[in-house]
Amino acid sequence: MTDGSIFKTIQYWLNSNLTVSKAFPYLLRAGFYTCSLLFTTSNSVAQVTSDNTINTKVNNNGNVAEITGGETRGNNLFHSFDDFSVDTNNEAFFNNANNINNIFSRVTGGKISNINGLIRANGSASLFLINPAGIVFGEGARLDIGGSFYGSTATGILFEEGEFSAADLADPLLTINAPIGLNFRDNPGDIVNLANFGLTTQALEQEIDSEATTVNLVTGITGLEVESGQNLALIGGDIFLEYSGITAPGGNVTLGGLSQAGQIAFDEGSFNFPDDVNKADLALSDNALVRVMGDGGGFINIEVNNLTLAEQSQLLAGIAEGMGGSNTVAGDIVINASESVTLIGSGEFESPRIDLDTAIVNAVGLPPARVENFTREDVDNTLGSSGSIFIDTKELNITERSLIGTRLYGIGNTQDINIEADTVLLNEGTISSQVGLFNEKGQGSSGNININSNNFSATNLSFIVTDNYGTGEGNAGNINLWAADSITIEDELVTALISEIGDQAVGNAGDINFTANSLRLIDNSQLITQIRGRGNAGSINLDIANSIVISNADLQAQVLPEGKGTGGNIQIETATFELLSGSQLLSDSKSIGDSGDIIVRADESVSIADSIISTGTLENAQGSSGKIEIISPRVFLTDKAIISSSPAGVGDTADINIDAETISLDDFSLITASSRTNNSQESGNITLNSDRLTVKNGSIINASTSSKFDGGQININSQILEIFSGGVLQTATDSNGNAGDINLNISDGIILNGNNAPIRSPEFNFDEDLLNNLVGKTGVFANTSNDTLSNGGNIKIDSNFIVAFLNGNSDIVANAQQGRGGNIAVDAEFVFGIEERPLSPLTNDINASSEVEGLDGSVVINSLNIDPTQGTIELPTMVVELGETTAQICNANREAAITNSFTIKGRGGIPTSPNSPLDSATIIIDGDADYTSLLQPVATSHKLLRRPHSRIDKTTETARTVGQDKIQPARGIKVTDRGQVVLTAYRTDNQGDRPASIKSSCGVRNKD
């Protein structure tokens, strides 16, 4: 390290565009301590002096300060110093007896301990050094002790009987008992470690941003080191590590502190920090290294308020090369940061051979060397499993090519990565659990990645990865992401969550599980679980309470061409689901194996625009597609949206089922379950259940076949079916298989309107000639194409009415060319604007013919066949005036009035003579009632206008006797034998005397 390196680092952060507000004050103070150390070591002699409170003696002999005396209690030795500093190339030697287990030393003079030389003790004694003023370990600081080392700025060491205090010098406690904790007063001093003894580097060629770059990789800094299996702890105050090392092979390293008065419990090398006291901060910069790798075990525990790692700083835990056994497990890395974890530059938590590569939060990066991309030497003899990583904080940011990971280069397994944080941000950062990525001889399973947060965001070439790229058997771990509020994954380049099995491995890829209130996958983001070797892809499960927006992004659960296995399932549950702008939901197989299923359940709506949901296979693949199910009140497909279960390889096509109140296909959208190629097998069925289904503007529902197998079925159960402007239902064939059947069970009606049909072929993402042959057509097609011997399919329609707009070229077709035409059965009460006849682009036609004579299909239309004009008569052109036919005689007692009469031929409702009143009380329509029946409900049997999917007759109560058949004009009146008057639709002769009700002014006398 150069003298001003930390200040260069600070200047770089100040010039960067990332947040440094949290890190800067700590780094500035670290620079102050660096200057202080440099000044001390260059201008003064090292000082180790006794404070004379207990029997501590210091003998300076050349560059060695020998420390003897002190007070012994059992196996404990106590020393007290006024000043404790060690100059460069100097040594502080605790010359203790070999039976001493613990050396407790305090510094009471109020001066910082500047240690730039060696601290040594005899035997296996552990050394406690406390100085409330602060401790700085310089570049040349080293430890040569047989036991553990604990450096702290606490004011005292707690025992059961009391405290060995550096602040209270009266009658210090001297005890034979083990310590139980550390006691802090307000504003404890800081600890700075600059020790880089044993520094080694390696020139490394690697690709950075697609360009070959040579970097000097720091591969080892011993720094402060204890023997294998021993512990090393620095407990502040704030702690700073710069271009320095802390090494405890197979032991425990604890870094942390308090910023105010409090106590930290201690038990056999482990510290327990209080929850109700504010913690201090920890910053690592410029290749700072904490390493506990060894022959197993080895824990790193960090308890701070804010943790900052910068510029390729590393925390390493694991099993060293050539060590371990089949049951060996490395220790864990545990980070508890009350506020934030911040890694700056290219930071990494890593355990070599079995790696724990852990990395950066809030990174402001110097040009980083991507440490994870270099290849390590063979490690056939390295056995065991990595430990876990635990991070608990409010704010976690992993940026600037930073990494948190568990790695396996030998034989064993990696353990889980567990993150608990209010906010998690990845910006060009990576979280990974990997096997054999840099050494294909790695064998084992990767661990799970579990992230629990309120808000999660990943952007700008960020990755979360679990994989097995080794040569043996092993599964990739799951990626589990919980967010109380939102999950956002977006990037202009690529940001991905991946679980996969490499091409040389055997095992199953892990699942990707999301639970959140809202999810946004935007701009090249990807969720991928895939197989390159042998095994099954994992599932993708999204349980999102409110909304999912996927725009220009992909979800893939697939088998790649070099792999062998089954694709994974994709299951989505949410309120609103949007798939937009070229997005893909794919569960497919590009090799040997079936695709998985895709199921989407949305409580409010599903919108798919310019995107695809597919469970197909590639052309050279072998395997069947998976089913697709969508359940939602509203389902909208637009802008060339595609839902497909069509395989291009060898295999069956699965079914597509959609249940919704409203289903709409618009603007060349497509639902297809076809057999697309000669290699394909059985086509799938498409079943749509809805209240209203609309297919328009070149959109197609397709279950056709291009193979030797028959086409699938299209089953529509709806109240209203609208097919407009080039909309098509199709189960056609252009190969040896027969066309499929189409079943339309429409309770209200079918409306066909082929006007404004597209005049050019849509650019479907499927190479199906059967789709492109439908340009300008509208309707229902179960026909054959090309000169094949296959037969047309059957079309069955059950509806209340069918209405086809004139001149729309809207057709219902089941014809064939060289085979037999299909059968068309129509059961509808009303059929308007379409009829059976030869096909013409100028009319709406029903056709089941064949080009081969005698092979025509049948067309049966069951309807009321009502012609609105039937029964009408031509009225005379001569209008007869009423005055020309009836004499106006009103004088009283005139005989002529008795013989006059007025008769109207045609529509009824007029009495037989001018003086006969029309008494409506006795007239009923379509009657079967007496005089009073009009005011009473009468049971009537009729068919409902709004019928359910299966047509049934119902008996209902109605307030008047009105039949539901077509109302006819009344042309006559007759009187039944019981004296009832009945209006008739046919003409009758008028008869019967009118009642003698005469106006008093007319003077008409009754006939005797």
Beta strands, then each sheet from edge to edge (+ up, - down):
strand 1: 48-50
strand 2: 56-61
strand 3: 64-69
strand 4: 71-73
strand 5: 76-84
strand 6: 91-94
strand 7: 102-107
strand 8: 113-115
strand 9: 118-121
strand 10: 126-130
strand 11: 135-137
strand 12: 142-144
strand 13: 149-152
strand 14: 156-158
strand 15: 163-165
strand 16: 181-184
strand 17: 191-193
strand 18: 200-208
strand 19: 211-220
strand 20: 224-225
strand 21: 232-236
strand 22: 239-242
strand 23: 245-247
strand 24: 252-257
strand 25: 262-267
strand 26: 270-272
strand 27: 282-285
strand 28: 289-291
strand 29: 299-310
strand 30: 314-316
strand 31: 333-344
strand 32: 348-349
strand 33: 389-408
strand 34: 417-435
strand 35: 449-459
strand 36: 463-468
strand 37: 479-490
strand 38: 495-501
strand 39: 512-522
strand 40: 525-531
strand 41: 540-551
strand 42: 554-559
strand 43: 570-580
strand 44: 584-586
strand 45: 598-609
strand 46: 612-614
strand 47: 628-631
strand 48: 634-638
strand 49: 642-644
strand 50: 656-659
strand 51: 662-665
strand 52: 670-672
strand 53: 686-689
strand 54: 692-696
strand 55: 700-702
strand 56: 714-724
strand 57: 728-730
strand 58: 742-753
strand 59: 778-781
strand 60: 795-804
strand 61: 810-813
strand 62: 824-832
strand 63: 835-836
strand 64: 845-847
strand 65: 859-862
strand 66: 923-924
strand 67: 938-942
strand 68: 954-958
strand 69: 972-975
strand 70: 981-984
sheet 1: 1+ 5- 4+
sheet 2: 1+ 5- 7- 10- 13- 21- 24- 29- 27- 22- 17- 11- 8-
sheet 3: 1+ 5- 7- 10- 13- 21- 24- 29- 31- 33- 32- 30- 28- 23- 20-
sheet 4: 1+ 5- 7- 10- 13- 21- 24- 29- 31- 33- 34- 35- 37- 39- 41- 43- 45- 47- 50- 53- 56- 54- 51- 48-
sheet 5: 1+ 5- 7- 10- 13- 21- 24- 29- 31- 33- 34- 36- 38- 40- 42- 44- 46- 49- 52- 55- 57- 59- 61- 64- 63-
sheet 6: 1+ 5- 7- 10- 13- 21- 24- 29- 31- 33- 34- 35- 37- 39- 41- 43- 45- 47- 50- 53- 56- 58- 60- 62- 65-
sheet 7: 2+ 3- 6- 9- 12-
sheet 8: 15+ 14- 16+ 25- 26+
sheet 9: 18+ 19-
sheet 10: 66+ 70+ 69-
sheet 11: 67+ 68-
end
